Amino acid sequence: MKKRVLICTIGGLIAAVICSTGGMLTGNISEISFLAIAGLFVNRIMIGFVIGISRLRINYLFHGALIGLLISLIISISFLPSNITGFLLFTGAGIIYGLLIELFATKIFKSTLTL
């Protein structure tokens, strides 16, 4: 279990680096503020951590996508009033990152949920 939590949390950290770099390069993160970047990092790392500790017994790919969606909504819901594109991009990326974290943990690192 410790191995899975560590692998998934590191996957979340990698997702945060990719997400923040991509956001800055594409101009979606126009204002580089500490709070914006910190929130993004916490969100993506939290996706990995929650995937690592989750005990849901569902298809592993659906598991990753579902947790990516739910955790991303914590931040992306605030984009809705003024930035629907930002909402869709942030939420969609969270789903993809959750899926990838779960895929890598389960298939590449052979770290499945054990009870």
Summary of the structure (lengths in Angstrom):
residues: 115
radius of gyration: 13.9
end to end distance: 8.5
largest distance: 44.0
contacts: 357
relative contact order: 0.19
helix: 78%
strand: 0%
